[in-house]
Amino acid sequence: MRMDNVASSQTRNQAGSQAQSQTDSQASSETRNLASSKTQNQTSSLASIQTRNQTSSLASSETRNQASSKTQNRASSKTQNRANSLTTIHDNDITTSHKDRSIEICGVRWKNPITTAAGTFAIRESGKYYDYTKLGSITTKGVAPQAWEGNPTPRIAETPSGMLNAVGLENPGVDAYIKNDLPILENQDVVVIANVAGHSEDEYIDVVKKLRGTRVDMLEINISCPNVSCGGIAFGTDAETAARLTAKIKKVADKPVIIKLSPNVTDIVSMAQAVEAAGADCISMINTLLGMRLNLKTGLPILANATGGLSGPAILPVAIRMIYQVSRAVDIPIIGMGGVSTGADAYEMLLAGAQAVAVGTAALSDPVAPIRILEELEGYL
Ligand SMILES: Cc1cc2nc3c(=O)[nH]c(=O)nc-3n(C[C@H](O)[C@H](O)[C@H](O)COP(=O)(O)O)c2cc1C
């Protein structure tokens, strides 16, 4: 994080006068970004669909091999259960033609396994595009004890098959969230997951305490944001720190606690095991991968924060690999995310070991992506 600070203040000093023109060109390039990332999404959907048969047959043959293996370890029995439950759902369809896709995560029933990824869904805006109560759950943007302004601009950069963001968890604070956002959800039939941010243990605890007794059904603790100067990633890259925070949150939370893991670690499995041992009810993974782009004319970072989080189709294989590894090492459920832009991607993530899947960056270029992906996923279940 210290590197972030140094880099970002260097950028601000050096880029100084260029900041405005960068912002302007950023704004005008955003339209292009959307168009090109849409094309990239489409290309990537085609690619995923093309590879789908191959991927799923590889995955399912691996699953079968694992299930029939003599060493019936925790991993294979978990995989087998999941395969069974997918089969059961499918069988139900055939016999009753009633498509019950509901799942239960930590005692909370979702209508189906699709949710939104934190920071890419806004109750008011997304609500104009589709009926989000049709989703398994909605995950709202990270909230901190007080309002955060976020990082200086430019804070978004284009990348092949994805994007870099350094928004920095801009949010209105938990009081405003409770006062302005939660009432909109009061009579809506959908599971609500609040994403919690903080700079310190006390800040996380403050938010969790304030959310007690509210409309929120589950808490997702973001210990993995690479774009805030302290907190966030600092908790997400050290197993002991992550475990201590998890245990403290569990003591004060009145709802299931999901710990959101960072991919920016050497050993994701030990992070997952540490938070599970500390009492986490569920894991969500992955947050964005730390990345950077340079402006070819100035040689300076494009983002004012210098570094940012990479998301979108480019990170899908990393997410699949990490979910596959973690699901075989822990007993708690996993909400998978990272680069999902088609139903095929979501299905692949379920095969990897996730119980549910969140849609993030895909919704920034195609606002109805979560509901589209849910419909596409139906074809695979
Ligand atoms: C613009 C933007 C804002 C985000 N804000 C948050 C956030 O507030 N809290 C959080 O835990 N993750 C946040 N994320 C990370 C996403 O929830 C998700 O983990 C990540 O982007 C990978 O999924 P995707 O490739 O489908 O976007 C954000 C991502 C983006 C692109």
The ligand as a Gaussian input file, in Angstrom:
#p B3LYP/6-31G(d) Opt

LIG

0 1
 C      -15.933000      -0.225000     -10.877000
 C      -15.772000      -1.325000      -9.865000
 C      -16.085000      -1.094000      -8.535000
 C      -15.943000      -2.114000      -7.580000
 N      -16.284000      -1.869000      -6.282000
 C      -16.197000      -2.875000      -5.368000
 C      -16.637000      -2.680000      -4.030000
 O      -17.158000      -1.629000      -3.658000
 N      -16.456000      -3.705000      -3.150000
 C      -15.916000      -4.910000      -3.527000
 O      -15.794000      -5.813000      -2.692000
 N      -15.544000      -5.138000      -4.812000
 C      -15.673000      -4.159000      -5.723000
 N      -15.320000      -4.399000      -7.024000
 C      -14.825000      -5.745000      -7.417000
 C      -15.987000      -6.573000      -8.009000
 O      -17.029000      -6.742000      -7.087000
 C      -15.492000      -7.959000      -8.491000
 O      -14.985000      -8.681000      -7.398000
 C      -14.398000      -7.856000      -9.547000
 O      -14.626000      -6.777000     -10.410000
 C      -14.270000      -9.151000     -10.374000
 O      -15.486000      -9.460000     -11.033000
 P      -15.823000      -8.981000     -12.553000
 O      -14.632000      -9.341000     -13.393000
 O      -17.068000      -9.710000     -12.922000
 O      -16.030000      -7.499000     -12.495000
 C      -15.464000      -3.387000      -7.987000
 C      -15.155000      -3.617000      -9.342000
 C      -15.324000      -2.611000     -10.279000
 C      -15.002000      -2.897000     -11.731000

